[in-house]
């Protein structure tokens, strides 16, 4: 008999609607798994068990007319996302005891959609790195191989979904922070177009790079989660593209984007670095599947080149300048201190020049590929990295350089604002997941989701899970 965590998020919502299971039962099931396996995979910084139980009871008491497709479904919120009354550390010892008085808009909207948060998932310090190894929680580990990182900065969210601790989780992505962990952990990681999801109520929108996104086992779960988050919000600095008729879930359910012209490339965009054969093979698999579905797949030059790196690098430095009391600065990790020190050398004039040059390069790159509906490339240059590999560098600058060589594709689509999704298509020789990246035209999230769902149907090898998936919580696990 299938366990409750074998159900997708949409299956769970449907089972609740039919009266076959309650939100309370799902919450208890997942809390038991989180207690048993959460520290093993480094999924959670804070588990809010009592609040989750109270919220589940309220969801079960809600009238049917007020229930959406994810009503009562357990989820989790990234520890970089403010949650009222819940310890939110931003992955840093400098904020180890912070309890925000307000919710991020996305938390409010997910609650309104009826989801139930089990707590806060592990993130990198201030969201600045593609690994989640901090001083406030165990490192986020890949459930497929615990010696490997789950990635970052939404590493805990990916670890939780891949280990069966929640069916879908909220993440955020300023340079690949949803798609990188998804590729590592064999999940779907969706970054929507700029403006689709509110970044409020605080902040300056980070030059348009960061956005909230979803980590899920299926494209349809990610799309349903996006529907819950994509609420038009007054005061946002970027105009939201129109929500498609039938919502994003409706687009994904069709799994039919119509005939597409797809540009395929494997050349890294942020650095000249070798690409692992498994990552190239995954692109080949995806290209063959999409061509077989009737799409035109053509080899193209990468839209942007490593010459972009100094520009993006400067923005990333400046994004690390979150307000921190001077007395707390020594609590920051070496990498964060390095990024902030570099940011302090960037003057206002230089920053404006960088933004202008970056926009010029983006326009030129996109103009060259204007005839293509989608772009297909690897998500990462290397499928996996061991826990500690980035931080074992002799200097923080080397840690940072290792990260850009590991992930030289994702960040460009944060610069352009295009929707982008990692789909788990391939595997290494020893069975570790490998993802490919599909990116669409700005605002055309519906077509991208339909294409991703089609690729998932054609090329993803069933609903694969790591061994921890079938482990049962017991009195011998983690002393529980």
C-alpha positions, 0 to 999 in steps of 0.5 A: 500500500502506498504511503501518504508521502507517495502522493503528489501535492495535488493528489493529497489535495484531491484526497482531502477533498474526497474525505479520504485523508485529513490535513491533520493526518498528513501533517502528523505523517510528515512531522514524524518523517521530519523528526526522523530524517530532517537532520539527516538531510539538513532539511529544516532549521525550525519545525513549527509542529504545534502551529502546523497542527493548529493550522491543519485543524483549521483547514479541516474545518473550512467549508468546501467552497473555500478550498483550492487544489492545495487546501490542507497540503503540508509545505515548508517555507525557506528560512530566507523568507520572513514568517511572522512569529516564527524564527527566521535566521536568513541562514546566519548566526547574526540573525539566529534569534530573529522572529519577524513581526510580519509575513512576506507576501508569499507566505500570506498567499500560500496560507490563503491557498490553504497550505500548511507550513511545517517550518523553515527550511535550510538556506545559505547565509543571506542566500548568497551561495549555491550550497547551504552549509551554515552555522545555524543548521546541519548542512543541506544534503542530497537524499540521493547521496548524503555525502553530496550537497543538496545545493543552495540557496534553497537546499533545505527545501530540495532536501525536504521534498526529495526525502519525502518530508513535504510534497512541495516547498517554497524557495527563492531564486536570485541566481539559480537558487531554486533550479540548482538544488532541484537539479541536484536532488532530482526535482522540478525547480521552477523560477517564474518570470520577473514580477509574477510573484510578489517580493514584498512587503520589504526590500528593493527587489534586488535589481530584479534578480530574485523571485520566489519559486517552487520545488516539487516532484512534478511540473503540475505540483510546481504549477499549482504552487505557482498559482497559489503564490502569483497574486497581483500585489499593489506596489510591486516594482515590476509589472506582472505578466497576465495570468493565463486563462485556467491558471498556470496549473491549467497550462501544465495539465495540457502538457501540449505547448504547440509546435515550438522552435527550441534553441539548444546549447551546452556552452557555459555562459558565466565562465569558460569551464568543462561540462560534465558528459552526464550534463551534456547527455541529459540535454541530448536526451531532452532534445531527442524527446522534444524533437520526437514530439514534433518540435524543431530543435536547433543548435544555437550559440549561447545567448550570453558569454563569460564576458558578462561575469564581471557585471553579474559579479558586481551585482552579487556583491552588492546584493550581499549588503543586507543591513546587519548590526556592526556587532554582528558582523564577526558572526558572518561566514568568511564567504559572506564577509568577503562578498560584503567587503567587495561590495563596499568598494562599489560606488554608486556611479559604478553600480549604475554603469554596471546595470546599464551595461548589463541591460545592453548585453541582455538586449543584444543576446536576446535579440539574437535568439528572438525567433526561438520559443524556448532555450534548452541547456544544462542546469549545471556544468557538474551534476553533484558536489560533495558537502564541504567541497566549496567551503574547503577552498583556501580562500573565500574567493576560491569558494565563489569561483568554484560556485560559478564553475559549478553553475554557469547557466542559471543566473543569466535567466535571473538577469533577463527575467525569463521564466526558467525550469530545471527538469530531472531528465538524466542520471550519472553512471551511479544513479545520481540525478541530472537536470536540464534547463528549459527557459522561455520568453519573458511572461510566457510561463504558460508555454514553458510549463506546458513544455516542461510537463511534456518533457517530463512525460516523455523523458523522465524515468518514472517517479524515482526516489532515493532509498530514504524515501521508503525508510520508516520512522522508528524509535531507533532513528535520531533518538525519536 
